[in-house]
Amino acid sequence: MNSSIARDPAQSAAQTSRNAADATTAKAQLRRVLLDARSTLNARPARDGALAVRLADELARRAPRCIGFYWPIQHEFDARAVISAWLSAAPAGTLRLAALPVVTAPATPLVFHRWSPDTPMTQGRYRIPVPQDTEVLVPDLLLVPCVGFTRNGLRLGYGGGFYDRTLHSMTPAPQTLGIAYDALEIDHLDAEAHDLALDAIVTESATFARVLTGATDTTVTPGHPR
């Protein structure tokens, strides 16, 4: 029998394992490059100001009730001022809420606890500050920090899988906005079975939004009215 057709199942499994290991290694290397790029961005105040304006505009357009966001680490964009302004600008009679993620255990979905600018904070897992003794909320919009991104909404994170598990666990699914800088754009990222594309990626110069046209995903590029 042709050996190219009848393959040893053990060899096929070993090759699959090697391919997965190679992909994991490549992602880890890319992650290190992008984290270094983010830590050394020039003109950071101007970039942050421009990103803040774009993010505020996107929140106004999407009109969420409760935003889940993140405490900034490793030179991520700090969204706290934007969220604080959004909370304080709530129309009369409208309740706006914000929440920060809490890691309750490894390999579990994130749990979001209510946050406001005067919320007492305590140290959570991985030494990331979390709200102290506030109620659990279920956001209808998530701001998701990106180590890297593609224009069709795929995200490279830190490798822990917390946001993937969280998004798969939430019903109904929240709106999702990836937060990144232009320098973190990736031309291509292989999607894995658990990856969910984000609704849009917001950077300092553009909002790249996935638009469903029939069965096809397209992206909104800079200058689009959205």
C-alpha positions as CSV (number, residue, x, y, z in Angstrom):
1,M,0.0,0.0,0.0
2,N,1.2,3.5,-0.8
3,S,2.9,4.8,2.3
4,S,1.7,8.4,1.5
5,I,-1.9,7.2,1.9
6,A,-1.6,4.7,4.8
7,R,0.0,6.7,7.6
8,D,0.8,5.5,11.0
9,P,-1.8,7.1,13.4
10,A,0.9,7.6,16.0
11,Q,3.1,9.5,13.4
12,S,0.1,11.6,12.4
13,A,-0.6,12.5,16.0
14,A,3.0,13.3,16.6
15,Q,3.1,15.6,13.6
16,T,-0.1,17.3,14.8
17,S,1.5,17.8,18.2
18,R,4.7,19.3,16.7
19,N,2.6,21.6,14.5
20,A,0.7,22.8,17.5
21,A,3.9,23.3,19.5
22,D,5.5,25.3,16.6
23,A,2.4,27.5,16.4
24,T,2.6,28.1,20.1
25,T,6.2,29.0,19.9
26,A,5.6,31.4,17.0
27,K,2.9,33.2,18.9
28,A,5.1,33.5,22.0
29,Q,7.8,35.1,19.9
30,L,5.4,37.4,18.2
31,R,3.9,38.4,21.6
32,R,7.4,39.3,22.9
33,V,8.0,41.5,19.8
34,L,4.7,43.3,20.1
35,L,5.0,43.9,23.9
36,D,8.4,45.4,23.3
37,A,7.0,47.6,20.6
38,R,4.2,48.8,22.8
39,S,6.6,49.6,25.7
40,T,8.7,51.8,23.4
41,L,6.1,53.7,21.5
42,N,7.0,57.3,20.8
43,A,4.6,60.2,21.2
44,R,2.6,58.2,23.7
45,P,0.6,61.1,25.2
46,A,-0.6,62.1,21.7
47,R,-1.5,58.5,20.8
48,D,-3.4,58.1,24.0
49,G,-5.3,61.3,23.5
50,A,-6.3,60.3,20.0
51,L,-7.3,56.8,21.1
52,A,-9.4,58.2,23.9
53,V,-11.4,60.4,21.5
54,R,-12.0,57.5,19.2
55,L,-13.1,55.2,22.1
56,A,-15.4,57.9,23.5
57,D,-17.1,58.3,20.1
58,E,-17.5,54.5,19.8
59,L,-19.1,54.3,23.2
60,A,-21.5,57.1,22.4
61,R,-22.5,55.3,19.1
62,R,-22.9,51.9,20.7
63,A,-24.8,53.2,23.8
64,P,-24.0,50.3,26.2
65,R,-25.6,50.1,29.7
66,C,-22.7,48.4,31.4
67,I,-19.1,48.4,30.2
68,G,-16.6,45.8,31.3
69,F,-13.0,47.1,30.8
70,Y,-9.6,46.4,32.3
71,W,-7.0,47.7,34.7
72,P,-4.0,48.7,32.5
73,I,-0.8,46.6,32.7
74,Q,2.3,46.3,30.6
75,H,1.9,49.7,28.9
76,E,-1.7,49.1,27.8
77,F,-3.9,52.0,27.0
78,D,-5.5,53.3,30.2
79,A,-9.2,53.6,29.6
80,R,-10.1,54.8,33.1
81,A,-10.5,58.5,32.2
82,V,-12.7,57.6,29.2
83,I,-14.9,55.3,31.4
84,S,-15.1,57.9,34.2
85,A,-16.3,60.6,31.7
86,W,-18.8,58.2,30.2
87,L,-20.2,57.4,33.6
88,S,-20.5,61.1,34.6
89,A,-22.2,62.0,31.4
90,A,-25.1,59.7,31.9
91,P,-28.4,61.4,30.9
92,A,-30.9,62.1,33.6
93,G,-32.7,59.0,34.7
94,T,-30.2,56.7,32.9
95,L,-28.0,54.3,34.9
96,R,-24.6,53.6,33.5
97,L,-22.3,51.0,35.0
98,A,-18.7,50.0,34.7
99,A,-16.9,46.9,35.9
100,L,-13.4,45.4,36.1
101,P,-12.5,41.8,35.6
102,V,-11.6,39.5,38.5
103,V,-9.7,36.2,38.0
104,T,-11.3,33.8,40.5
105,A,-9.2,30.7,39.5
106,P,-7.0,29.6,36.7
107,A,-8.7,28.4,33.5
108,T,-12.0,30.0,34.4
109,P,-14.1,32.8,32.9
110,L,-13.6,36.3,34.2
111,V,-16.1,37.7,36.7
112,F,-16.8,41.5,36.5
113,H,-17.2,43.6,39.6
114,R,-18.6,47.1,39.7
115,W,-16.1,49.9,39.5
116,S,-16.4,53.7,39.8
117,P,-13.5,56.3,40.1
118,D,-13.8,56.1,43.9
119,T,-14.0,52.3,44.3
120,P,-11.5,50.9,46.8
121,M,-9.1,48.5,45.1
122,T,-7.3,45.5,46.4
123,Q,-4.6,43.3,44.8
124,G,-6.0,40.4,42.9
125,R,-4.4,37.4,41.1
126,Y,-1.3,38.2,39.1
127,R,-1.0,41.4,41.3
128,I,-3.6,43.2,39.2
129,P,-5.8,45.6,41.2
130,V,-9.5,44.6,41.5
131,P,-12.5,46.3,43.1
132,Q,-12.9,45.5,46.7
133,D,-16.2,43.9,47.8
134,T,-18.4,45.3,45.0
135,E,-21.3,43.6,43.3
136,V,-20.9,41.3,40.3
137,L,-22.2,42.8,37.0
138,V,-22.8,41.4,33.6
139,P,-21.5,43.8,31.0
140,D,-23.2,44.3,27.6
141,L,-20.0,45.7,26.1
142,L,-16.4,44.6,26.8
143,L,-13.2,46.5,26.2
144,V,-10.6,43.9,25.4
145,P,-6.9,44.8,25.6
146,C,-4.9,43.5,22.6
147,V,-1.2,42.6,22.5
148,G,-1.7,42.3,18.7
149,F,-4.7,42.4,16.3
150,T,-5.8,41.9,12.7
151,R,-8.2,44.1,10.9
152,N,-10.8,41.4,10.8
153,G,-11.1,41.4,14.6
154,L,-8.7,38.6,15.6
155,R,-6.7,39.3,18.8
156,L,-3.4,38.1,20.2
157,G,-3.6,38.2,23.9
158,Y,-1.2,37.2,26.7
159,G,-1.9,33.5,26.2
160,G,-3.9,32.8,29.3
161,G,-7.2,32.4,27.4
162,F,-9.3,34.3,30.0
163,Y,-11.1,36.5,27.5
164,D,-11.8,33.5,25.1
165,R,-13.3,31.5,28.0
166,T,-15.3,34.6,29.1
167,L,-16.7,35.4,25.7
168,H,-17.8,31.8,25.2
169,S,-19.5,31.7,28.5
170,M,-21.6,34.9,28.1
171,T,-25.2,34.7,26.9
172,P,-26.3,36.9,25.3
173,A,-22.9,37.8,23.8
174,P,-21.7,41.3,24.7
175,Q,-20.4,43.8,22.1
176,T,-16.6,43.6,22.0
177,L,-14.1,46.4,21.3
178,G,-10.4,45.5,21.1
179,I,-8.1,48.3,22.3
180,A,-4.7,48.6,20.7
181,Y,-2.2,50.8,19.0
182,D,-1.5,51.0,15.3
183,A,2.0,49.5,15.8
184,L,0.4,46.3,17.1
185,E,-1.3,45.4,13.8
186,I,-0.6,42.0,12.4
187,D,-1.1,41.1,8.8
188,H,-2.3,37.6,9.5
189,L,-3.1,35.5,12.6
190,D,-4.2,31.9,12.4
191,A,-7.5,31.5,14.2
192,E,-7.8,28.6,16.5
193,A,-11.1,26.8,17.3
194,H,-11.7,28.8,20.4
195,D,-11.0,32.2,18.9
196,L,-13.9,34.6,18.6
197,A,-13.3,37.7,16.4
198,L,-14.0,41.0,18.1
199,D,-16.7,43.4,16.8
200,A,-14.2,46.2,16.3
201,I,-10.6,47.2,17.0
202,V,-10.1,50.8,18.2
203,T,-6.6,52.4,17.7
204,E,-5.3,55.9,17.8
205,S,-5.9,56.4,14.1
206,A,-8.8,54.1,13.1
207,T,-11.7,51.9,14.1
208,F,-11.6,48.6,12.3
209,A,-15.1,47.2,12.6
210,R,-16.3,43.8,11.3
211,V,-19.4,44.1,9.2
212,L,-21.4,41.1,8.3
213,T,-22.5,41.2,4.7
214,G,-24.4,38.0,4.1
215,A,-21.9,35.3,5.1
216,T,-18.9,37.4,4.6
217,D,-16.9,39.5,7.1
218,T,-15.6,42.8,5.9
219,T,-13.8,45.6,7.8
220,V,-14.5,49.2,8.1
221,T,-11.3,51.1,7.3
222,P,-10.2,54.6,8.4
223,G,-12.4,57.4,7.1
224,H,-15.6,55.2,7.1
225,P,-18.5,57.1,8.7
226,R,-18.6,54.4,11.4
